[in-house]
Amino acid sequence: MITPYGLYLIYHETIHFLFALPLIFLVLRNYGRKAVWLVFLVTFLIDIDHLFDLLLGGAKNLIERLTYGDIFFGIEKRYLFFHSFELAAFFFIFGMIFKKRRWFFYPFALALFYHILVDIVSYFEKGIMPCDYFFIYRFINHFRP
């Protein structure tokens, strides 16, 4: 049986997809098809770090949490290595340095940035603040949620 939070997770991922569509058209126009696939993959694969969070953050009942979609809350530490503005800035700066690889770095940075913006809007009411999406902030606070 899917929980209300599981339904929210499906809704949230749908929002990520819909929010990525304008970005995909922008990237297609400027960087080509390879970059479009990159944006599409990054937009969804960034959430893999939630699985690392479950393993590293001390989540109890891992299989049950994965089954019902309750993977974001109730953990002792929040690492979320990929959910960071610093990582998006890193890829953007690399795009400025390695001009022949801009088709890779700029779309990657945009996809990370847009994903984080959707998360900020989605989870603000649940008490997750925009500063929580800075890895340095989480590090200074010992990754506590």
Stockholm file with secondary structure:
# STOCKHOLM 1.0

chainA/1-145         MITPYGLYLIYHETIHFLFALPLIFLVLRNYGRKAVWLVFLVTFLIDIDHLFDLLLGGAKNLIERLTYGDIFFGIEKRYLFFHSFELAAFFFIFGMIFKKRRWFFYPFALALFYHILVDIVSYFEKGIMPCDYFFIYRFINHFRP
#=GR chainA/1-145 SS CCCHHHHHHHHHHHHHHHHHHHHHHHHHHHHCHHHHHHHHHHHHHGGGHHHHHHHHTTCSSHHHHHHHTCCSSSCSCCCCTTSCHHHHHHHHHHHHHCGGGHHHHHHHHHHHHHHHHHHHHHHGGGTCCGGGGCHHHHHHTTTCC
#=GC SS_cons         CCCHHHHHHHHHHHHHHHHHHHHHHHHHHHHCHHHHHHHHHHHHHGGGHHHHHHHHTTCSSHHHHHHHTCCSSSCSCCCCTTSCHHHHHHHHHHHHHCGGGHHHHHHHHHHHHHHHHHHHHHHGGGTCCGGGGCHHHHHHTTTCC
//
